[in-house]
Amino acid sequence: MTKTLDVITIGRAGVDLYGAQIGGRLEDMGSFEKYIGGSPTNIACGSARLGLKTALISRVGNEHMGRFILEQLKREGVSTQGVKTDPDRLTALVILGIRDDEQFPLIFYRENCADMALCEDDIDEDFIASARAVVVTGTHLSNPSTEAAVIKALKLARMHGLRTALDIDYRPNLWGVAGHGDGESRFVESAKVTAKLQATLYYFDLIVGTEEEFHIAGGSTDTLAALRAVRSVSKATLVCKRGPLGAVAFEADIPGSLDDGQSGQGFPIEVFNVLGAGDGFFSGLLRGWMTDQDWPTSLKFANACGAFAVSRHGCTPAYPSWEELQFFLKRGVVQPDLRNDAELEQIHWSTTRQKRVNGDWSTMRVFAFDHRAQLEEMEGYSLHKGAAFKELCLDAALKVQAGRHGYGILCDNRIGRSALHRASGSGLWVGRPTEWPGSRPLNLEPELGSDCGTLTEWAREDVVKVLCFCHPDDTAEMRGEQEATVKRLFAASRRNKLEFLLEVIPSKVGPVDDNTTATLIQQFYQAGIYPDWWKLEPMKTNGGWENAIAAIESHDTHTRGIVVLGLDAPEQDLSASFQIAARFDLVKGFAVGRTIFGDAARAWLKGEIDNTAAVEQMVTRYARLCEIWDAARGKAREQAA
């Protein structure tokens, strides 16, 4: 049978609510970050980030949190074919905190939760056979029904020649040997748990655990004795995690010292958060094991991935991409608090940001109706009518989109709030402006607050857009003031995990040539600003685009791309500019507004046309621009071929 998957993980799938305040008691947390969690879920995601084809077998509830897990797994590239939606049970929750570098309180909300209803019927033989390996975690051996499901999967794996691995993942309170308030506890002796684990260890080719986890598996608090006890019932390679001492692998007999095991390169970093570090470690280990690396190399991958997890907030969000891991292994540790390493964090952000939002944005056909001043100046305008018109703009955008990827809007909150909120979850790319219209030097919308603090209220899919009227000939004072404002907004956007679009329009300030935009791009990067998106004026020559793209790629090879703005140009002029821009792959599409809505807005606000006519006019013009762009791109690719 053709193997379409590298790894299937089986077990817990829940939502982690991580306390956002560091250094306080869990009782005093005021806000939380929401992530997917559960050891098998984390491992599936972490391994996918490293390039393996992974899937999860579990259950989630038929509610918002269950849907969040399914959506996030898909964003992470993890197959959800084996994840069932349980109609009767809720998705598991965990509340966690970071008290200091040694205390990490957590509470499991897992009473009769969805993933603990996993049963033998959820294990499909063909699905198991489609993978090269199965990974299970110890928690699902603690219940008769989930244990039966795990054992069935392991037997099928053996039958079809898969590799098998166990993460002991011992949580005493999930085995019923510690109370609800002891979620942080990692070891309580239990002969019953030891017997249960030892009865299954012979199924595995690889067993991974901390020293304490091998203590429970081996029935001894002497680590070497525990490892020998495990070895007596299993021929698996045993990987023992030793915290800051790294990890060691034993393929055969257990030697007289842990130091005699095979080990990999370690990484001295600051301990910030140990929660989820083991799952990150296992992800790196799987990358090595499933690509047939030797154990020192596999352990190096594992140690590095564990280091990332220990240094960041959250579990899955902390894990590196394969590109990030390679960069880190080549460059090494520059500062021990990896989360504050700006170069590393830029690579982490730019190679994992697609995990945060839905959609394929390789093509961008954006209807921009974020205009405020231009609308307010039209005859017949009122705030109420402006808001209603922007609802019509959204109706037009959705008609053209028709459920397809590659379409988007720019919409403001001050006038277009109802349309902006309705667009959330529609599948449209959504950009939201922050500049005070026409300001130079740049000022921001007052609703953002002086510290841009209200970005915490934005939907995570919203892209922060800012327009800066600037020019290379600006005075040092003007340049410094505007860059400071943009950087403040950029930093706040990253802090709130929001993508950032920077629009520059130099032609409104002074004369332009083929180097003008490229020079501005260089200046913003030199100021430490790394936009996810650029919105640029149409350039009349190949040279102008080549210079701008070279400026971007010399600083950031991972940028999302460029969209071309319209400046209220007639369709004929836009078509000509599209023909040039479409020759460059980094230009993903357009963001055009008044060419689409200008005539409709003027007529509708004066009562000359009704809602239907306004929408149809905008649909026609928007769809026509989409056709022009698609044709230009198709022609450019045909010529390039």
C-alpha positions in Angstrom: 0.0 0.0 0.0 1.2 3.5 -0.8 2.3 5.3 2.3 0.8 8.8 2.3 1.6 9.6 5.9 4.9 9.5 7.9 3.4 9.5 11.4 0.0 9.1 13.0 -0.3 10.1 16.6 -3.0 8.9 18.9 -4.5 10.3 22.1 -5.2 13.7 23.7 -6.6 16.7 21.9 -7.6 19.7 23.9 -7.4 23.5 24.2 -4.7 25.1 26.3 -5.5 28.3 28.0 -2.2 29.8 28.9 -2.0 32.5 31.5 -0.7 35.6 29.7 0.9 37.1 32.9 4.3 35.7 33.8 5.4 35.4 37.4 1.9 35.4 39.0 -0.2 32.8 40.6 -2.8 31.0 38.5 -5.4 32.4 40.8 -4.4 35.9 39.8 -4.3 35.5 36.0 -6.2 38.2 34.2 -6.1 37.0 30.6 -5.1 33.9 28.7 -3.7 32.9 25.3 -5.6 30.0 23.5 -3.6 27.3 21.8 -4.3 23.7 20.8 -2.8 21.1 23.2 -2.4 17.5 24.3 0.8 15.6 23.8 -0.2 13.7 20.6 -1.7 16.9 19.1 1.5 18.9 19.9 3.7 16.1 18.4 1.6 15.9 15.2 1.9 19.7 14.7 5.6 19.9 15.7 6.5 17.1 13.3 4.5 18.7 10.5 6.4 21.9 11.0 9.6 19.9 10.5 8.4 18.5 7.2 6.8 15.2 8.1 3.3 14.2 6.9 1.3 13.7 10.0 -2.1 12.8 11.2 -4.0 12.6 14.5 -6.4 10.1 15.8 -8.6 11.5 18.6 -12.0 13.0 19.4 -13.2 16.6 19.9 -16.5 18.0 21.0 -19.2 19.4 18.6 -18.6 22.9 19.8 -16.4 26.0 19.2 -13.3 24.5 20.8 -13.6 21.3 18.9 -13.9 23.2 15.7 -10.9 25.4 16.7 -8.8 22.2 17.1 -9.9 20.9 13.7 -9.2 24.2 12.0 -5.9 24.7 13.6 -4.7 21.1 12.8 -5.5 21.9 9.1 -3.6 25.1 9.3 -0.6 23.2 10.7 -0.8 20.7 7.9 -2.0 17.8 10.0 -4.5 15.4 8.6 -7.8 15.4 10.5 -9.1 12.2 8.8 -8.8 10.3 12.1 -10.3 13.0 14.3 -14.0 12.3 15.2 -16.5 14.8 16.4 -18.2 13.5 19.5 -21.8 14.6 19.7 -22.1 14.0 23.5 -18.9 15.2 25.1 -17.0 18.5 25.4 -13.5 19.1 24.2 -10.8 18.8 26.9 -9.4 22.1 28.4 -6.3 22.8 30.3 -5.5 26.0 32.2 -1.8 26.7 32.6 0.5 29.3 34.0 4.2 30.2 34.3 4.9 31.0 37.9 8.7 31.1 37.7 11.4 28.9 36.1 10.4 25.9 38.3 6.7 26.2 38.9 4.2 25.7 36.1 0.7 25.2 37.6 -2.0 23.5 35.5 -5.5 22.2 35.8 -6.9 19.5 33.6 -10.6 19.8 32.7 -11.0 16.3 31.3 -13.9 14.6 33.1 -15.6 12.5 30.5 -14.0 14.6 27.8 -14.3 13.9 24.0 -10.8 12.4 23.5 -11.3 9.9 26.3 -14.2 8.4 24.4 -11.9 7.2 21.8 -12.7 3.5 21.1 -11.8 0.6 18.8 -14.3 1.7 16.2 -12.3 4.9 15.7 -9.3 2.9 14.5 -9.5 2.2 10.8 -7.1 -0.4 9.4 -6.6 1.3 6.0 -5.8 4.6 7.7 -3.2 3.0 9.9 -1.7 1.1 7.0 -1.3 4.4 5.1 1.4 5.6 7.5 5.0 4.7 8.2 4.8 5.0 12.0 2.3 5.2 14.9 3.0 7.2 18.0 1.0 6.8 21.2 1.1 8.4 24.6 0.7 6.9 28.0 -2.5 8.7 29.1 -4.6 6.7 26.7 -3.5 3.5 28.3 -5.2 4.6 31.6 -8.8 3.8 30.5 -10.1 0.5 29.2 -11.9 1.9 26.2 -9.0 4.2 25.0 -6.5 1.4 25.8 -8.4 -1.0 23.6 -8.2 1.6 20.8 -4.5 2.1 21.3 -3.8 -1.7 21.4 -5.8 -2.2 18.2 -3.8 0.5 16.4 -0.5 -1.0 17.6 -1.5 -4.5 16.4 -2.5 -3.1 13.0 0.8 -1.2 12.9 2.7 -4.4 13.5 0.7 -6.3 11.0 1.4 -3.6 8.3 5.1 -3.1 9.1 4.9 0.3 10.7 7.3 1.7 13.2 5.8 2.2 16.7 6.7 4.7 19.4 5.6 5.5 22.9 5.8 8.8 24.7 5.3 7.7 28.3 3.8 11.1 29.1 3.0 10.3 32.7 0.5 12.6 34.3 -0.4 11.1 37.8 -3.7 12.8 38.1 -4.8 11.5 34.7 -4.2 8.0 35.9 -6.2 8.7 39.1 -3.3 8.6 41.5 -3.2 12.3 42.2 -5.9 14.9 42.7 -7.3 17.7 40.4 -5.1 20.3 42.1 -1.9 18.2 41.3 -1.9 18.7 37.6 1.7 20.0 37.8 2.9 16.7 39.5 5.0 14.5 37.2 5.6 11.5 39.4 3.7 9.5 42.0 4.7 5.9 42.5 2.0 3.4 41.5 2.5 -0.4 41.0 -0.8 -0.5 39.1 0.4 2.1 36.6 3.8 0.3 36.2 2.1 -3.0 35.6 -0.2 -1.5 33.0 2.6 0.2 31.1 4.9 -2.9 31.2 2.1 -5.0 29.7 2.3 -2.9 26.5 6.0 -2.0 26.2 6.8 -4.9 23.9 4.7 -3.3 21.1 7.2 -0.5 20.6 10.3 0.2 18.6 11.0 3.5 20.4 10.2 4.5 24.0 10.8 8.1 25.1 10.5 9.5 28.6 12.0 11.6 31.4 13.9 9.9 34.2 10.7 10.1 36.3 8.7 8.6 33.5 11.1 5.7 33.2 10.8 5.3 37.0 7.1 4.7 36.6 7.5 2.4 33.6 10.3 0.5 35.2 8.9 0.4 38.8 12.0 1.9 40.4 13.2 5.3 41.4 16.7 4.2 40.4 17.0 5.3 36.8 19.4 2.6 35.6 17.4 -0.1 37.4 14.2 1.3 35.8 15.7 1.3 32.4 16.9 -2.3 32.8 13.4 -3.3 33.9 12.0 -1.7 30.7 14.7 -3.4 28.7 13.6 -6.8 30.1 10.2 -6.5 28.5 11.0 -4.5 25.4 13.7 -4.4 22.6 12.9 -0.8 21.8 15.4 2.0 21.6 15.1 3.8 24.9 15.5 7.6 24.9 15.8 9.1 28.4 15.4 12.8 28.8 17.6 14.4 31.4 16.6 18.0 31.5 19.5 20.4 31.2 21.8 17.4 30.7 20.2 16.6 27.4 19.1 13.1 26.5 20.6 9.7 25.9 19.6 6.8 23.7 20.1 3.1 24.4 19.7 0.6 21.6 20.8 -2.5 23.4 21.8 -3.4 27.0 21.7 -0.6 29.6 25.3 0.3 30.6 26.6 1.2 34.0 26.1 4.9 33.6 23.6 7.1 31.8 26.6 9.0 30.4 27.5 6.0 28.4 24.4 6.3 26.2 24.4 7.9 22.8 23.8 11.6 23.1 23.4 14.6 20.8 24.5 18.3 20.9 22.9 20.3 23.6 21.9 24.0 23.7 22.4 26.2 26.8 19.4 28.4 26.9 17.2 30.1 29.5 14.4 28.1 31.0 11.2 30.1 30.6 8.5 27.5 30.2 8.9 23.7 30.4 5.3 22.9 29.5 5.2 21.2 26.1 9.0 21.0 25.9 8.9 17.2 25.8 6.5 17.2 22.9 8.8 19.6 21.0 11.7 17.2 21.8 9.7 14.3 20.5 8.9 16.2 17.3 12.6 16.8 16.6 13.4 13.2 17.4 10.8 12.0 15.0 12.3 14.1 12.2 15.6 12.4 12.7 14.2 8.9 13.3 11.8 9.0 10.3 14.5 10.2 8.0 16.9 7.5 9.2 19.4 9.8 10.9 21.8 8.3 13.5 20.8 8.8 17.1 23.3 11.6 17.9 21.8 13.6 14.9 18.2 12.8 15.9 18.9 13.8 19.5 20.5 17.0 18.3 17.3 17.8 16.4 15.3 16.9 19.5 17.4 18.9 21.9 17.1 22.0 19.7 13.3 21.7 19.4 13.1 21.3 23.1 15.2 24.4 23.6 12.8 26.4 21.4 9.8 25.2 23.5 11.5 25.9 26.8 12.2 29.5 25.7 8.8 30.5 24.4 5.1 30.9 25.5 2.8 28.0 24.7 3.4 24.6 23.3 2.7 24.1 19.6 3.2 27.8 18.7 6.7 27.6 20.1 7.9 24.8 17.9 10.2 25.7 15.0 9.8 25.2 11.3 12.3 23.1 9.5 13.9 26.2 8.0 14.1 27.8 11.4 15.7 24.7 12.9 18.3 24.5 10.2 19.1 28.2 10.6 19.5 27.7 14.4 21.7 24.6 14.1 24.0 26.5 11.7 24.2 29.7 13.6 23.9 28.5 17.2 22.8 30.2 20.3 23.4 34.0 20.3 21.4 34.8 23.4 20.0 32.2 25.8 16.5 33.7 25.9 15.6 32.6 22.4 12.2 34.4 22.4 14.1 37.7 22.5 16.5 36.9 19.7 15.2 39.2 17.0 16.8 37.5 14.0 15.5 34.1 15.1 12.0 35.4 16.0 11.7 37.0 12.6 12.4 33.6 10.9 10.0 31.9 13.4 7.2 34.4 12.7 7.6 34.4 8.9 7.9 30.6 8.5 4.9 29.8 10.8 2.5 32.7 10.4 0.4 30.8 7.9 -0.5 28.5 10.9 -2.4 31.4 12.4 -5.0 32.2 9.8 -7.0 30.4 7.2 -6.6 30.9 3.5 -4.3 30.6 0.5 -3.0 34.1 -0.3 -0.7 33.2 -3.2 -3.1 35.4 -5.3 -4.6 38.6 -3.8 -7.6 40.2 -5.4 -8.5 42.9 -2.8 -11.5 45.2 -2.9 -10.3 48.2 -0.8 -13.1 50.2 0.7 -11.3 51.4 3.8 -11.6 55.0 2.6 -12.9 57.4 5.1 -12.1 61.0 4.2 -13.0 60.4 0.5 -16.4 59.0 1.5 -17.0 61.7 4.1 -16.5 64.4 1.4 -19.2 63.0 -0.8 -22.6 64.6 -1.1 -25.3 63.0 1.0 -22.8 61.3 3.4 -23.6 60.5 7.0 -22.1 58.0 9.4 -25.1 55.8 9.2 -25.2 55.9 5.4 -21.5 55.4 5.2 -21.8 52.3 7.3 -24.6 51.0 5.2 -22.7 51.6 2.0 -19.8 49.6 3.3 -22.1 46.7 4.0 -23.0 46.9 0.3 -19.3 46.9 -0.6 -18.9 43.7 1.4 -21.9 42.2 -0.3 -20.2 42.8 -3.6 -17.0 41.3 -2.4 -18.7 38.2 -1.2 -20.5 37.8 -4.5 -17.3 37.9 -6.5 -15.5 35.7 -4.0 -18.2 33.0 -4.1 -16.4 31.0 -1.5 -13.1 30.9 -3.3 -9.6 31.6 -2.0 -7.6 34.6 -3.1 -10.1 37.4 -2.5 -10.0 40.0 0.2 -11.1 43.4 1.4 -9.7 46.5 3.1 -12.3 47.8 5.5 -12.1 50.3 8.4 -13.6 50.2 11.8 -14.6 53.8 12.2 -17.2 53.8 9.4 -17.3 50.2 8.3 -17.5 48.4 11.7 -20.5 46.3 10.9 -19.1 45.2 7.5 -15.7 44.5 9.1 -17.2 42.3 11.8 -19.4 40.5 9.3 -16.4 39.7 7.1 -14.7 37.8 9.9 -14.8 34.1 9.1 -16.0 34.6 5.6 -12.9 33.3 3.9 -11.9 36.8 2.7 -8.5 38.2 3.5 -9.2 41.2 5.8 -7.0 44.3 6.1 -7.8 47.1 8.5 -6.4 50.6 8.2 -4.8 52.4 11.2 -3.6 55.7 9.7 -5.5 58.9 10.2 -6.5 59.7 6.6 -4.1 62.1 4.7 -1.8 62.6 7.7 1.8 63.7 7.2 3.7 63.3 9.4 1.8 60.0 10.0 -0.8 59.9 12.8 -2.8 56.9 13.8 -6.6 56.5 14.3 -7.3 57.7 17.9 -9.2 54.5 18.7 -5.9 52.6 18.7 -4.7 54.5 21.8 -1.3 56.1 22.3 0.3 52.7 22.8 -1.7 50.9 20.1 -3.2 49.0 23.0 -6.6 48.3 21.5 -5.0 45.9 19.0 -5.7 43.4 21.7 -9.4 43.7 20.7 -8.8 42.9 17.0 -9.8 39.6 15.4 -6.6 37.5 14.8 -7.3 37.3 11.1 -7.3 41.1 10.7 -4.1 42.5 9.0 -2.9 45.8 10.4 -2.6 48.2 7.5 -0.9 51.6 7.6 -0.4 54.1 4.8 2.7 56.4 5.0 3.2 59.3 2.7 7.0 59.4 2.5 9.8 60.1 0.1 13.6 59.6 0.2 14.0 63.4 0.1 12.2 63.8 3.4 14.1 65.7 6.1 15.7 63.6 8.8 13.2 64.9 11.3 10.2 63.9 9.1 11.7 60.5 8.3 12.5 59.8 12.0 9.1 60.8 13.2 7.3 58.7 10.6 9.5 55.6 11.1 9.0 55.8 14.9 5.2 55.8 14.4 5.3 52.9 12.0 7.7 50.9 14.2 5.5 51.5 17.3 2.6 50.1 15.3 4.6 47.2 13.9 5.9 46.2 17.3 2.3 46.2 18.7 1.1 44.2 15.8 3.7 41.5 16.4 3.0 41.5 20.1 -0.6 40.8 19.3 0.2 38.2 16.6 -1.3 40.3 13.8 0.1 40.5 10.3 1.3 43.9 9.2 0.9 45.6 5.8 2.9 48.7 5.0 1.7 51.0 2.2 4.0 53.7 0.9 3.0 56.4 -1.6 6.0 58.6 -2.5 4.4 60.2 -5.7 2.1 62.3 -3.5 5.2 63.8 -1.9 7.7 64.3 -4.6 9.0 63.1 -8.0 9.7 59.4 -8.4 12.0 57.2 -10.5 13.0 53.6 -10.6 14.8 53.8 -7.3 12.4 55.8 -5.2 10.3 53.0 -3.8 13.3 50.7 -3.4 15.0 53.3 -1.3 12.0 53.7 1.0 11.8 49.9 1.4 15.5 49.8 2.4 14.9 52.6 5.0 12.0 50.9 6.7 14.0 47.6 7.0 16.9 49.5 8.4 14.6 50.9 11.0 13.7 47.3 12.1 10.3 47.1 10.4 9.6 43.8 8.6 6.1 44.0 7.0 4.3 40.8 6.1 2.8 42.6 3.1 3.8 45.6 1.1 1.3 47.8 -0.8 3.0 49.7 -3.5 2.2 52.2 -6.2 2.1 50.7 -9.7 5.5 51.2 -11.4 5.9 52.0 -15.0 9.0 50.0 -15.7 10.4 46.6 -15.1 13.4 48.3 -13.5 11.3 49.9 -10.8 9.8 46.6 -9.8 13.1 44.8 -10.0 14.7 47.4 -7.7 11.8 47.2 -5.2 11.8 43.4 -5.1 15.5 43.3 -4.7 15.3 45.6 -1.7 12.7 43.4 -0.1 14.4 40.1 -0.7 17.8 41.3 0.4 16.2 41.8 3.9 13.3 39.3 4.0 13.1 36.2 1.8 9.8 35.2 3.6 7.6 38.2 3.0 4.1 37.4 2.0 4.3 39.6 -1.0 3.2 42.8 -2.6 -0.2 44.1 -3.7 -0.5 47.0 -6.2 -2.7 50.0 -5.2 -4.9 51.8 -7.6 -5.0 55.5 -6.8 -8.4 55.9 -8.4 -7.0 55.2 -11.8 -9.3 54.3 -14.7 -9.6 50.6 -15.7 -7.4 51.1 -18.8 -4.5 52.5 -16.7 -4.9 49.7 -14.1 -4.8 47.1 -16.9 -1.5 48.6 -18.2 0.1 48.6 -14.7 -1.1 45.0 -14.1 0.6 43.9 -17.3 3.9 45.0 -15.9 3.4 44.0 -12.2 2.2 40.5 -13.1 5.6 39.6 -14.5 7.0 39.5 -10.9 6.1 36.5 -8.7 6.4 38.5 -5.5 3.5 40.7 -6.7 0.5 38.7 -5.6 -2.2 40.9 -6.9 -4.0 44.2 -6.3 -5.8 46.3 -3.7 -8.1 48.7 -5.5 -10.9 50.8 -4.2 -12.4 53.9 -5.8 -12.1 52.5 -9.3 -14.6 49.9 -8.1 -16.9 51.8 -5.7 -16.4 55.5 -6.5 -19.3 56.0 -9.0 -21.6 53.7 -7.0 -20.9 55.6 -3.8 -21.6 59.0 -5.3 -24.9 57.9 -6.9 -26.1 55.8 -3.9 -25.4 58.5 -1.3 -27.4 61.0 -3.4 -30.3 58.5 -3.7 -29.9 58.1 -7.5 -29.5 54.3 -7.4 -30.7 51.6 -4.9 -28.9 48.9 -3.0 -29.2 46.3 -5.8 -27.9 48.6 -8.5 -25.0 49.7 -6.3 -24.0 46.2 -5.5 -24.3 45.0 -9.1 -22.2 47.9 -10.4 -19.4 47.1 -7.9 -19.6 43.4 -8.6 -19.2 44.1 -12.3 -16.2 46.3 -11.8 -14.5 44.2 -9.1 -15.0 41.0 -11.2 -13.6 42.8 -14.3 -10.4 43.8 -12.4 -10.0 40.2 -11.2 -10.3 39.0 -14.7 -7.7 41.6 -15.9 -5.3 40.6 -13.2 -5.7 36.9 -13.8 -5.2 37.3 -17.5 -2.1 39.4 -16.9 -0.6 36.8 -14.6 -1.5 34.0 -16.9 0.1 35.8 -19.8 3.3 36.5 -17.8 3.7 32.9 -16.8 3.0 31.7 -20.3 5.8 34.0 -21.6 8.1 32.9 -18.8 7.6 29.3 -19.7 
